[in-house]
Structures are given as structure tokens and as C-alpha cells.
Amino acid sequence: MTEVFESVESEVIYVVPNFISEGYFCQQVLPRELRLDGPVTRRDGRVILYCDPVGVHPNMTRLLLQRADEVAAGVPRSETSLVIVGHGTNLNENSTKAIQDQVKLIRDGNHGFAEVLDAYMEEAPLVADWDKLTTAPNVVVVPFFIADGLHSFQDIPVLLGIEQEPGRAMSELDVFRHNPIPLRGRQLYYSQAIGTESLMADVILDQVADFDERHQTASLLADITEKAVSSRSQAFLKWLEEGRDVIGQILVRRQGEVFSLCHLEDEDARELQVYTNAEAARELARHNEAGEFRPIKTAPDLRRGWQLNLAGVGSVLLALEFFYPAAVGMAMAEEAGTLRPVPLRSLLGRQTGMYRFANNITDEQACEIIGVKCRTSTHCLRRILFTLNEGQSLDGGAMEKLSSAAGVVPKVLDGKRAIPLLCMEACNHIVSAARTAARKSYEKMTH
């Protein structure tokens, strides 16, 4: 999240949490990680506007009703119980409030359901008791989550009784295709997570509009977008003119206002699958050659066999943002001397919850972890800019990641063609490994 401010140049930035509730993450984690002072933060000549999470907006009610009608089309509401399911947690009392508010809005709105209630995975009322909580012959269960993942694919189906145990099949959409499901003497209808509704995009914009109305921000929005695009475009075109046409594993070629992007190893290939829109880059970057998900977009495993033909530098920058988020902005900021890397100890020191032990590792352990987890040839192409501490550089196993050889692929090792991939803050892979190492050291000492 620290890098996102290098990804945009506007003087006015809206931050809209794509979260269901106004709980622990929205009230504590996001403001801390994004260095926010409150709803309005002024920093480095910018104004950062922190909106409410999408899940608390009143228009979520409309989405819930629409999802219930879609999943149980033609089923009378008067003969249907609507169950809205959340996770449940003891970290913050507001984590369930968004669901309870929606239940009340639907009940008070007289929308015709036999009953409307909330249920949770880990606190009462439990979703596993859905048949005891409801009385109608038809029961519609809508997960109040932003995305379909392990909870909606695997955990909730088991709790409902649709499946006996989590399995690979539950990672597919098949679980949603068997409605209605005869179960426990009822007709059960199970929907995808509410956040998968296409109208969620409208709710995000609704939160922006509501923020403007409450905080009177309209005067801050004049003539922003054109300036941002112009500045970034000029810098990128200058790099191309200098012959710097490689970023990560991608080669960029230009003929007038038409640009083509391909994998560097496909520079001379003749038969490539051609795409003509920047959004295709999102899917091209999602999986490697084996079809496995790529959690680290800067890993050296970008798949080959494609070519993006794009009109205009704006489309090229958008595609590169999908391939390597914030990379162009960070390279620009490094040249301008405005990047502010976060020391590793500062990052580890602000961890909470299960990661609070991470900062107990030794300096030697920290450098060794980075040397392994960030290895250029196998894990990540970024060149590290952050230090161990203020005024204390990384050393030992991490030294490889500090040199000019990091941040570029071996084929352009001299760096003359490369726009480097940079790292200004350790990622969660490092934090997780630090936690593991710290706990092992502690257990060894106590035993």
C-alpha cells in the first residue's frame, strides 16, 4: 500500500476501502499503512480523502435484494428466508454492524421476505444452524463478502451442509450451480459473494459522492486527470527515446502512436496471440506458463506467447500498471529523488496480531530471509531500496538485491535498456517468514 502513492500523480486522491465492514482493517490497519491522519490528509502537496468502506453504503441493500432474486428466480419472497452471512470476529465490534444494519433495512423496508436474519461463521448466530434459525420452506443464503474465496467456495458450503469437507471441487463455481439444493427438509439457495455484483462499481462511486457532499471537496478536483496523464506519458516516452524499452520481462516497441508489448524472450517470435486492449494485461499477468496463480507480479515467471498492440501511450501505461503495479511511478520517483523507502525494522515494528513477533529476528536472520525470499532468478525481479534500519544498510545474503543487477532480467543486465523494477518496502512474504523465524528462535530458547 505504501507504493500506491507512486502509482498516481493527482493532487487529490480518494481512498475507498473495498471492505464489507468498518472494522479493524478500515479503522486501524489501512490508516496506519497509508499514513492517514483522518478523513482528510494533507501530505507532500496532495490531499488524500479517506472514504467509508463500500459495505456500509445504503445502496448495498439494493444489491442484496437483487442477488436474492437472481439466485432464487421465481420463488415467492413470502415463502423465503433470507440469510446474510458474515465472518464474525472479536477484533472489532463494528465487524458485524454492516450486516446487522442491512438486515434491519430489509426488514424495515417491508420487502416481503418471510424473515431476514444475519448469521456468522465464527460467532452466534452461527450459519451452521441455518435450518434452526429459519422457518420458511425456501432459504436463500448470501455471503456478505467482497470476493469469492476460501470462505464462500469451501468453508460456508461445509457449514451449511452442502459438502462434508473442503475439497478442490469447492474452489470452482460448481457450488453455485446446483440451486436449489434439497437439504434438511428445505430448498436451499446459495449465492456468490455480494461483492461480485457488477453494480459494486456504482457503490464505490456512491461513496466518493457521499464524501464530497459531507466534506465539500468539489473545489479540489479541478484539472487533475489531464495533468497526471501528461506528466507520466512524457517521462515514459523520453525513456523509449533513450532506448530504455524493457521493464521486467516486457519489451515495448513503438511505431508512431502505435505500441506493441511482448515477453522479452518473444522478441523475434512470429506467431503470437494478439490482444488490442490494455485490460488484457491483467489476465496475462495472472497465471504462469503452468496455469498457476502469480501472487507476486514481479516474479520472473511471466508467461510467453502473446503480444499487446495498443494505440497511445496512455494505454501502454495502463497495461504496464496491470503487469507491474506502480513500477513506472516508482522508477520516475527514483529519478526525481522523491522515493521514501520504509526501513525493514520500521515495517516489522508496526506489525500486530499474529505478526507482532516478526521484529524479534536478528539482523543476520533478516538479511538471510531477504536473500532467499527475494532471489532475483527465482522469486522477484525487484531491486531493493529499503534499508534494515535508518542509516543501516542490508548486508549478507541480501546484498544481491541491492546491486544494479537486481531489478532487471539477465538479458539486459547492463541496464541500458531497462526501466528497473524497484522495491521500497518489504512485502508480506518477508513479514511472514520473519514471524516464522522469530517463533522458531523463541521456541528453541524456551525448550
HELIX and SHEET records of a PDB file:
HELIX    1   1 THR A    2  GLU A    6  5                                   5    
HELIX    2   2 TYR A   24  TYR A   24  1                                   1    
HELIX    3   3 PHE A   25  VAL A   29  3                                   5    
HELIX    4   4 LEU A   30  GLU A   33  1                                   4    
HELIX    5   5 VAL A   54  VAL A   56  5                                   3    
HELIX    6   6 MET A   60  VAL A   71  1                                  12    
HELIX    7   7 ARG A   77  GLU A   79  5                                   3    
HELIX    8   8 GLU A   93  SER A   95  5                                   3    
HELIX    9   9 LYS A   97  ASP A  108  1                                  12    
HELIX   10  10 VAL A  127  ASP A  129  5                                   3    
HELIX   11  11 TRP A  130  LEU A  133  1                                   4    
HELIX   12  12 LEU A  150  LEU A  150  1                                   1    
HELIX   13  13 HIS A  151  ASP A  155  3                                   5    
HELIX   14  14 ILE A  156  LEU A  160  1                                   5    
HELIX   15  15 ARG A  168  SER A  171  5                                   4    
HELIX   16  16 LEU A  173  PHE A  176  5                                   4    
HELIX   17  17 ILE A  194  THR A  196  5                                   3    
HELIX   18  18 MET A  200  HIS A  215  1                                  16    
HELIX   19  19 ALA A  218  LEU A  220  5                                   3    
HELIX   20  20 THR A  225  GLU A  241  1                                  17    
HELIX   21  21 LEU A  264  ASP A  266  5                                   3    
HELIX   22  22 ALA A  280  LEU A  284  1                                   5    
HELIX   23  23 VAL A  313  PHE A  323  1                                  11    
HELIX   24  24 ALA A  327  ALA A  336  1                                  10    
HELIX   25  25 LEU A  344  GLY A  349  1                                   6    
HELIX   26  26 GLY A  353  TYR A  355  5                                   3    
HELIX   27  27 ALA A  358  ASN A  360  5                                   3    
HELIX   28  28 ASP A  363  LYS A  373  1                                  11    
HELIX   29  29 GLY A  396  LEU A  402  5                                   7    
HELIX   30  30 PRO A  410  VAL A  412  5                                   3    
HELIX   31  31 ASN A  428  THR A  446  1                                  19    
SHEET    1   A 3 VAL A  12  VAL A  15  0                                        
SHEET    2   A 3 ARG A  46  TYR A  50  1                                        
SHEET    3   A 3 VAL A  40  ARG A  43 -1                                        
SHEET    1   B 5 GLU A 115  TYR A 120  0                                        
SHEET    2   B 5 THR A  80  GLY A  86  1                                        
SHEET    3   B 5 ASN A 138  PRO A 143  1                                        
SHEET    4   B 5 ARG A 186  TYR A 190  1                                        
SHEET    5   B 5 ILE A 181  LEU A 183 -1                                        
SHEET    1   C 6 GLN A 273  TYR A 275  0                                        
SHEET    2   C 6 TRP A 306  ALA A 311  1                                        
SHEET    3   C 6 VAL A 258  HIS A 263 -1                                        
SHEET    4   C 6 ILE A 250  GLN A 255 -1                                        
SHEET    5   C 6 VAL A 246  ILE A 247 -1                                        
SHEET    6   C 6 ALA A 418  ILE A 419  1                                        
SHEET    1   D 2 ARG A 383  ILE A 384  0                                        
SHEET    2   D 2 LEU A 422  CYS A 423  1                                        
END                                                                             
